[in-house]
Amino acid sequence: MYFSRNISPETAAMWGVFSILFSAIIAFSSIKELLILPSEPQRMSIAEAKSLVAEKRQWVILNDIQWDCSQVFHFDRRKNDTTYIVFTDEGKNILGLALFGGIKDCQKVTQAEVAGVLDLATTGSDVKSIYERLAENGIDIAQHQADGTLLTLCTFCGRKNSITGVWLSVFFLISGFLLFIPLIKANKARKTANQFMKRNILRL
């Protein structure tokens, strides 16, 4: 077996513990999301969605979403390119950042119906960078943060993403248990060797 030749059985088992713990974390968050989200995205206005987001994330299609194609931010990475596009409601009172996987053309986005999981904005490194750039462009982020009208819309999140998470948790769970096999075999071999030695000692 690969692990038995390259690392000790004890180290493999330790990685197995990490894999099982990681599986539990993914399963918990994915199942929790599946229990919260409806069977399909709900159609509503941004104002309606905002009033519900304070209690829990919402899987929605926003009827009155207005895309600002002058405020598009690409983050190019080796394995995980993302695009953020600023959106508002029709009255431009509520500001949001829509997150897309990959590099997106804003004009094409405006022509399609976009569903996603809406939540209050968090302050990850990408979002902080966008805040700074929006402030440079004259958009008062502080005002929207203060009254809770700064939102994020994850367009690749939803039930499908959560189901994928459940399958990933199963994969890591099985992998974790498999990583215990070298240790089980090693312990069995030690036990057999000890028994053999005891028998030989008794014969002397």
ZIKA-V714239 format. One record per run of one state. SS is the DSSP state (H for helix, E for strand, C for the rest). FROM is the first residue (numbers start at 1). LEN is the number of residues. If there is no record, write none. Layout:
ss->SS from->FROM len->LEN
ss->SS from->FROM len->LEN
This chain:
ss->C from->1 len->1
ss->H from->2 len->5
ss->C from->7 len->2
ss->H from->9 len->28
ss->C from->37 len->5
ss->E from->42 len->3
ss->C from->45 len->1
ss->H from->46 len->8
ss->C from->54 len->4
ss->E from->58 len->5
ss->C from->63 len->3
ss->E from->66 len->10
ss->C from->76 len->6
ss->E from->82 len->7
ss->C from->89 len->6
ss->E from->95 len->7
ss->C from->102 len->4
ss->H from->106 len->5
ss->C from->111 len->4
ss->E from->115 len->6
ss->C from->121 len->4
ss->H from->125 len->12
ss->C from->137 len->4
ss->H from->141 len->6
ss->C from->147 len->3
ss->E from->150 len->5
ss->C from->155 len->4
ss->H from->159 len->20
ss->C from->179 len->2
ss->H from->181 len->23
ss->C from->204 len->1
